[in-house]
Amino acid sequence: MDELEQTLFGWQVNGENTPLLAGFNLSAKERQTALEIIRQFFSSQHKNASSIENILRRKCESNVDPIPLASFNRIVSTCNALLTGLGPIDQLLASDVEELSLSIGKTRVFKRGIGWEDAGLEITSEKFLTHVLNKLAASCGRRLTKDNPVLNAFLPNGTRIHAVSPPLSPSVTVSIRKFKQVPFTLDELVQEKLLCTEAADFLTRQVPTSSILIAGNTGSGKTTTLNALLSLLPVSDRFVFVEDVSELTLPSHEHKARLLADGGVSLSQLIYESLRMGPDRLVVSEIRNEQEVKAFANALLSGGGKTAYSTFHSSSAKETLRRLILLGFRKVDLDSLGLIIVQRRFDDKNGKEKRRVTEIAKVKNGEAVILFRYNEKKDALYQP
């Protein structure tokens, strides 16, 4: 395979049971014809929307063996998809998947309520992966190169792309995560069984007056829950978001400012700066280290705003408080946190992936008092 073939055709649809990618399931002869057509397209002087079809028609006229209509249409649509977009990757992004994992070999997609699945697409060339990534990131002014082997960016539509390439990894690895433009509501999270109606009603009453920390493991839906809670707050309040990357959405609220930790300014520094901006509601995407925990504690104790919210990695309310103390949060100040919500992402006994709120606790005298706890056998939250 030469460079052009590796860049545009470094992929293969596996099998016929992939209806989503059926239009890209080319035979070896169709792939070769499509490659020839694209070569002629690049060498032609006059390029327009009908160029690919015209080139293929001329090829058909000079060819002894006619090309069936279905094959003709498949070749034309594949060529146009590769030239104007990302080929089969666009098809996956347009579907209902939440996340794509791309690397040499099988492509995996994550679907809500199902988990990870084989997408039926095999990547055979790193050049194709890099081409897809850089085409996606072009709108952000980013590129993955040897000098810049890590790429982390958000597209204008909210999609997050993250990639690592050699020498930091054996080969190029890409993750593409889609976010809802309109956040989930608490009612929708109840329908998803993330939490129960009673817990949702309780949180609805508490959110306006309680500072909240949402803890859990990676992928447990912490940001999803945080977005749903924020949407309950008054639209007249002033919000200040402090983030590493822009994940938090609040489309219905216009009075907001967003600070992004970039250009050598740390997240902890931005938390301190945010207090000078007069927020009614301070929202920090995640606190992870001693500096960030201390800055968030200072924000809670400053009294300048009404409430503050953030996320944290922990498996229980009790562990959350213990870890906060280890990272510099004084026990005497823990009551400035009103509530701790704990979530977990796990596989049930049938291998089906679930996301559940496992604890809701209030903080009293520096201790976690459990208000709701998850019962795995009943797959439900209950009040102990």
C-alpha positions in Angstrom: 0.0 0.0 0.0 1.4 3.4 -0.9 0.8 6.5 1.2 -2.5 7.6 -0.4 -4.0 4.1 0.0 -2.8 3.9 3.6 -4.2 7.3 4.4 -7.7 6.9 2.8 -8.2 3.1 2.7 -6.5 2.0 5.9 -9.7 0.3 7.1 -11.9 -2.7 6.3 -15.5 -3.5 7.1 -15.8 -6.9 8.6 -18.7 -9.2 7.6 -22.1 -8.5 6.3 -23.9 -8.1 9.7 -22.9 -4.4 9.9 -25.9 -2.6 8.4 -24.6 0.8 9.6 -21.5 0.4 7.5 -23.1 -1.5 4.6 -22.3 1.3 2.2 -18.6 0.9 2.9 -18.4 -2.9 2.6 -16.5 -2.9 -0.6 -15.2 -6.0 -2.4 -11.5 -6.1 -3.2 -12.2 -5.1 -6.8 -14.5 -2.2 -5.7 -11.8 -0.9 -3.4 -9.2 -1.0 -6.1 -11.6 0.9 -8.5 -12.3 3.5 -5.8 -8.6 4.0 -5.2 -8.0 4.5 -9.0 -10.9 7.0 -9.2 -9.5 9.1 -6.3 -6.0 9.1 -7.9 -7.6 10.4 -11.1 -9.5 13.0 -9.1 -6.4 14.4 -7.5 -4.6 14.6 -10.9 -7.5 16.3 -12.7 -7.5 20.0 -13.1 -11.2 20.6 -12.7 -12.6 19.3 -9.4 -16.3 19.7 -8.4 -19.1 17.8 -6.7 -19.8 15.6 -9.7 -16.1 14.8 -10.5 -16.0 11.4 -8.9 -19.2 10.2 -10.7 -18.0 11.6 -14.0 -14.6 9.9 -13.7 -16.2 6.6 -12.9 -18.7 6.9 -15.8 -15.8 7.4 -18.2 -14.1 4.4 -16.8 -17.2 2.3 -17.3 -17.5 3.5 -20.9 -13.9 2.3 -21.6 -14.2 -0.9 -19.6 -15.2 -4.2 -21.2 -16.8 -5.5 -18.0 -19.7 -3.3 -16.9 -20.0 -2.2 -13.3 -23.4 -3.1 -11.7 -25.4 -0.1 -10.6 -25.3 -1.0 -6.9 -21.5 -1.4 -7.1 -21.3 2.0 -9.0 -23.2 3.8 -6.3 -21.2 2.2 -3.5 -17.9 3.3 -5.1 -19.1 6.8 -5.7 -20.5 7.3 -2.2 -17.4 5.8 -0.6 -15.0 8.1 -2.6 -17.1 11.2 -1.8 -17.3 10.2 1.9 -13.5 9.8 2.0 -12.7 13.0 0.2 -15.2 15.3 2.0 -15.3 13.6 5.4 -14.0 10.7 7.4 -15.5 7.8 5.5 -16.9 5.1 7.7 -15.9 7.0 10.9 -18.5 9.7 10.0 -21.2 7.0 9.8 -20.3 5.8 13.3 -20.2 9.3 14.7 -23.7 10.0 13.3 -25.2 7.0 15.0 -26.4 6.7 18.6 -23.0 5.6 20.0 -21.6 7.6 22.9 -17.9 6.8 22.4 -15.5 5.4 19.8 -12.2 3.6 20.5 -10.0 3.6 17.5 -6.6 1.8 17.1 -5.0 -0.7 14.9 -7.4 -3.7 14.8 -11.1 -3.7 15.8 -13.0 -0.5 16.4 -15.1 -0.5 19.5 -18.2 1.6 20.2 -19.9 2.3 23.5 -23.7 2.4 23.6 -25.7 3.6 26.6 -27.4 0.6 28.4 -25.3 -1.9 26.4 -21.6 -1.2 26.9 -18.8 -1.7 24.5 -19.4 -3.5 21.2 -17.5 -4.4 18.1 -18.4 -1.8 15.4 -17.5 -4.2 12.5 -14.7 -1.9 11.3 -11.0 -2.9 11.4 -8.3 -0.2 11.2 -5.3 -1.4 9.2 -3.2 1.7 8.9 -1.9 4.3 11.4 -1.8 6.9 8.6 -5.6 6.5 8.3 -6.0 7.0 12.0 -3.8 10.1 12.0 -5.6 11.5 9.0 -9.0 11.1 10.7 -7.8 12.6 13.9 -6.1 15.7 12.3 -9.1 16.3 10.1 -11.4 16.3 13.1 -9.0 18.5 15.1 -8.4 21.0 12.3 -11.4 23.1 13.6 -9.5 23.5 16.9 -6.2 24.3 15.3 -4.7 21.2 16.8 -2.6 18.4 15.1 -1.1 15.1 16.3 2.6 15.0 15.3 5.9 13.4 16.4 6.7 16.6 18.3 3.2 16.7 19.8 2.2 13.1 20.5 -0.8 13.9 22.7 -3.9 15.6 21.5 -6.8 16.5 23.8 -9.5 18.8 22.3 -13.2 19.6 22.1 -14.9 20.1 18.8 -17.4 23.0 18.3 -20.3 20.5 18.6 -19.0 19.4 22.1 -17.4 16.1 20.9 -14.2 15.4 22.8 -11.2 13.8 21.1 -8.2 12.4 22.8 -5.2 10.7 21.1 -1.8 9.4 22.0 0.9 8.4 19.5 4.5 7.0 19.6 6.8 7.3 21.5 4.2 7.6 24.3 2.3 4.5 23.0 3.2 1.6 20.7 0.8 2.9 18.1 -1.8 5.7 17.6 -4.8 5.3 19.9 -7.8 7.6 19.6 -10.9 8.0 21.8 -13.8 10.1 20.5 -16.6 10.9 23.0 -19.8 12.5 22.1 -21.8 14.7 24.6 -25.4 15.6 24.5 -26.0 19.2 23.4 -28.9 19.4 25.8 -28.1 17.8 29.2 -30.0 14.9 30.7 -32.7 15.9 33.1 -33.1 14.2 36.5 -36.3 12.6 35.2 -34.4 11.1 32.3 -31.7 9.8 34.7 -34.5 8.2 36.7 -35.7 6.6 33.5 -32.2 5.3 32.9 -32.3 3.9 36.5 -29.3 5.9 37.5 -31.2 6.9 40.6 -34.8 6.6 42.0 -37.6 9.1 42.0 -37.3 9.7 45.8 -33.6 10.5 45.4 -34.3 12.8 42.5 -37.0 14.7 44.4 -34.6 15.0 47.4 -31.8 16.4 45.2 -34.2 18.8 43.5 -34.9 20.3 46.9 -31.3 20.3 48.1 -29.4 21.5 45.0 -30.2 25.3 45.3 -28.8 25.5 48.9 -26.2 22.7 49.1 -22.7 22.5 47.9 -22.3 19.1 46.3 -19.4 16.8 45.5 -20.1 13.9 43.0 -17.7 11.0 43.5 -17.3 7.8 41.5 -15.1 5.8 39.2 -14.2 6.7 35.6 -17.1 6.7 33.2 -19.7 6.4 36.0 -21.6 9.5 34.8 -20.5 12.1 37.3 -20.5 14.9 34.7 -23.9 13.8 33.4 -25.4 14.0 36.9 -23.7 17.3 37.6 -25.1 18.8 34.4 -28.6 17.6 35.3 -28.3 19.2 38.8 -27.0 22.5 37.5 -30.0 22.8 35.1 -32.3 23.0 38.2 -30.7 26.2 39.4 -32.2 29.7 38.7 -31.3 31.2 35.3 -30.8 34.5 37.0 -27.8 33.2 38.9 -24.2 33.9 37.8 -22.2 30.8 37.1 -18.4 30.5 36.8 -17.1 27.2 35.4 -13.5 26.2 36.0 -12.4 23.3 33.8 -9.4 21.6 32.1 -11.5 20.9 29.0 -15.0 22.2 28.3 -17.3 19.4 29.4 -20.0 21.2 31.4 -23.1 22.4 29.5 -25.8 24.7 30.7 -27.5 26.0 27.5 -30.5 27.5 29.2 -28.4 29.8 31.4 -26.8 32.8 29.8 -25.2 34.5 32.8 -22.0 32.4 32.9 -18.3 32.6 32.5 -15.9 29.7 31.7 -12.2 29.5 32.7 -10.1 26.8 31.1 -6.8 25.6 32.6 -4.4 26.1 29.7 -1.3 28.1 28.8 0.5 27.3 32.1 -2.3 28.4 34.4 -3.3 25.6 36.8 -6.9 24.6 37.7 -6.2 25.5 41.3 -5.1 29.0 40.3 -8.2 29.5 38.3 -10.4 28.4 41.3 -8.8 31.2 43.3 -9.3 33.7 40.4 -12.9 32.7 40.0 -13.8 34.0 43.5 -13.0 37.5 42.2 -15.6 37.1 39.5 -18.6 37.2 41.8 -20.1 33.8 41.1 -23.4 32.8 42.7 -22.5 29.2 41.7 -19.0 28.0 41.3 -18.6 24.8 39.3 -15.2 23.0 39.1 -15.1 20.1 36.6 -13.0 17.8 38.9 -10.6 18.1 41.9 -7.8 15.6 41.9 -4.7 16.8 43.8 -3.7 18.6 46.9 -3.6 22.1 45.3 -7.1 21.7 43.7 -8.7 20.3 46.9 -7.3 23.1 49.0 -8.5 25.7 46.4 -12.0 24.2 46.4 -12.1 24.1 50.2 -11.2 27.8 50.2 -14.0 28.5 47.7 -16.5 26.7 50.0 -15.4 28.6 53.0 -15.1 32.0 51.4 -18.8 32.7 51.6 -18.7 34.8 48.4 -21.2 32.6 46.5 -24.3 30.6 47.3 -22.9 27.1 46.5 -20.1 25.2 44.8 -20.0 21.9 42.9 -17.4 19.5 41.7 -16.5 15.8 40.9 -14.0 13.5 42.5 -12.6 10.0 42.2 -13.7 7.8 45.1 -15.8 4.7 45.7 -17.9 5.7 48.8 -18.8 8.8 50.8 -16.7 7.6 53.7 -13.7 7.2 51.4 -14.3 10.6 49.8 -14.0 12.3 53.1 -10.9 10.3 54.1 -9.2 11.2 50.7 -10.2 14.8 51.0 -8.5 15.0 54.4 -5.3 13.3 53.0 -5.3 15.9 50.3 -5.4 18.9 52.7 -9.1 19.5 53.4 -9.3 20.1 57.2 -11.8 17.8 58.9 -13.2 20.8 60.8 -14.2 22.3 57.5 -15.8 19.2 55.9 -19.3 20.4 56.9 -19.0 23.1 54.2 -19.8 20.3 51.9 -23.6 19.8 52.0 -23.9 16.5 50.1 -21.8 13.7 48.6 -23.3 11.7 45.7 -21.4 8.5 44.8 -21.8 6.8 41.5 -20.4 3.5 40.1 -20.0 2.0 36.6 -20.0 -1.8 36.7 -21.0 -5.0 34.9 -23.9 -7.0 36.3 -23.9 -10.8 36.5 -25.1 -10.9 32.9 -22.1 -8.8 31.7 -24.4 -5.8 31.0 -22.8 -2.5 31.9 -24.7 -0.3 34.4 -24.3 3.2 35.9 -25.9 3.7 39.2 -25.9 6.2 42.1 -24.8 4.0 45.0 -24.8 6.5 47.9 -26.2 9.9 48.7 -24.8 11.3 52.0 -24.9 14.5 54.0 -21.8 15.7 55.9 -22.4 16.2 59.6 -19.6 16.8 62.1 -17.1 15.8 59.5 -18.7 12.4 59.0 -20.8 10.9 56.1 -24.4 10.2 57.1 -25.9 7.9 54.5 -29.4 9.1 53.2 -29.7 6.7 50.2 -27.8 3.5 49.5 -27.8 1.2 46.5 -29.1 -2.4 46.8 -27.4 -4.4 44.1 -29.8 -7.4 44.4 -32.8 -5.2 43.9 -31.0 -2.8 41.6 -32.4 0.2 43.4 -31.6 3.0 45.8 -33.3 2.8 49.3 -33.3 4.9 52.4 -31.7 3.0 55.3 
